[in-house]
Amino acid sequence: MGVFYLASDPVIHYVKSTGDLTEQYTLDVSSLEYIINPFIQSYADVRNFRQEIMAIDAEETNNLSEATIYRGKILKASAPLTILGVRVSFEVVPKNGSAPVKIVKTFKANVQDS
């Protein structure tokens, strides 16, 4: 086991509506259940959690190195997006006074129609 893992895949709710921004993706933050390694908790504090959806325009999937990345807890677009996953970041602060370490990881998400 590493520093942490998630109990299950994060959930993103998708709604198609009318208007200029017809596509909406909303991160269900309550679907993120962190399991922190108890060994790590003995030697460091884990804090400053941040979660956000990572996506690109569906038409840009052929050239990911130049694609515009959209991120946030709620994404609204005029065309469908390709969801890359949910990015999770936090700091691990050693109890011995050493400098904090930032950890960032992206998880595959379940996109559900709402």
C-alpha positions, 0 to 999 in steps of 0.5 A: 500500500502506498500513501493512500488509495480510494475506496471506489472510483470517483463519480461524475454526474453528467447532464445535457441541457439546452442553451449555450453551455449544453454539457455539464459535468459535476464531481460528486465529492462525497464519492471520494473516500480516502483510505490513508495508510495508517503507517504514514499517519504515524509519521506525517499529517495529511492535509489540504485535499483538493479534487477536480475533474480533468477533461479535454475537448472530445475533438482533441483526443488525437493530439493530447500533448496540445489539447486544452485541459479543462479542470474544476469541480463543475465543468460546463461546455458547448460540446461534449468533453472527454473526461480524463479522470479526477485529479486528487492532490494533498500535502504530506507533512512530516511530523519531524519538521521536514518540508511538506511533500505534495502528492498528485494522482489522477483516478479513472472516474465513473461518469453517470447520466443524471 
